[in-house]
Amino acid sequence: MNSQALLKSIIQRIATGPDLSKDIAFEEARDGMQAILRGEIDDVQSAIFLIALRMKRESMDENEGILAAILLESDKQAVAVENLVDLGDPYSGYNRSIPVSSFLPPVLAELGLPTVIHGLDSVSPKFGLTHRHINQALGLSVDHSTAEAKARLENDAIGWSYIDQASYCSGLHDLVSLRDRIIKRTVINTVETLIAPLRGKTTHAILGYVHKPYPPIYAHLVNASGMDTALLVRGVEGGVIPSLRQKGLMVSYQGVEEKNRVDIEPKSLGIEQDVRAIAFPEGLTVENDIEALAEYTVSLGKAALSGEKGLFYDGLVLSASLVLWHTKQVKSLEEAAQMAREALNSGKVLNRL
């Protein structure tokens, strides 16, 4: 069956209304998505495919098939490091709060954990402030090839990198315009943070989530992607930074097996804040002020890396502690928090940045 015939067959089954729509097999989801990524399917049928899957609700086989297609079309490289942290923040960015996680990779690298963070410029549904915007504001390259990002991770003096979707999966990045016109989330939003184009001997996926059913779903997808462990954090705006004000949940997986489920209490780590996260400055919006928001984030981030106490500093301490604990670099979150503070106070993280 050629690509056009396959998509016609798939659409006939998945777009048949709320009661009659049928799930498709892993192989069909994989082959259909791969045809879309290769540009073999027109925009109308591609959009129907993605919308119909979402409206009937994707099965796990369909999710894994879509992910498998993207993995097949991605440039992947093995990195010569023992442990590699893969930060999977939402690609559509932040539209209410400052993404502290943009500065987490050099912190973790200073603590002995090479870290990669990935994303793109702008995409639906949020069209928010992204890690690409912030790295641009830092004056860093945002167009590293996969090989160049690998070299940065293997360099002990750097140990971290941003890599853009356009660099490691151009076929997926070519769908950004179509996704913007679809408006709503699709399965791509669910799986694109799990591609992990760079893999260490052991690769740890750090992911944020909002809705309670997602941790086991993400754990299955992380396992299907070939990564080794997953830490699911109930974070602000679906990102990897938990609330600084109240208890949050993190769930740790090895493969698909849940290993730990912990309520995070910021006060137990010496974090006393009365807000969840750093709000955008009044009057600045993602619709009109992306560059100003990125510059503002950079000013706060550099201050925190210089040891200046505050919300940004505490966000880095909290999130770095969770990753150190999950990757078994420490015995307790309290020990991890102390290590993170010492690194930030030393100025070494700022030098690494």
Buried (B, 14 or more C-beta within 10 A) or exposed (E): EEBEEBBEBBBEBBBEEEEEBEBBEBEBBBBBBBBBBBEBBEEEBBBBBBBBBBBBEBBBBBBBBBBBBBBBBBBBBEBEBEBBBBBBBBBBBBBBBBBBBBBBBBBBBBBBBBBBBBBBBBBBBBBBBBBBBBBBBBEEBBEBBBEBBBBBBBEEEBBBBBBBBBBBBEBBBBBBEBBEEBEEBBBBBBBBBBBBBBBBEBBBBBBBBEEEEBBBBBBBBBBBBEBBBBBBBBBBBBBBBBBBBEBBBBBBBEBEEBEEEBEBEBEEBEBEBEEBBBEBEEEBEBEEBBEBBBBBBBEBBBBBBEBEEEBBBBBBBBBBBBBBBBBEBBEEBEBBBBBBBEBBBEEBBBEBB
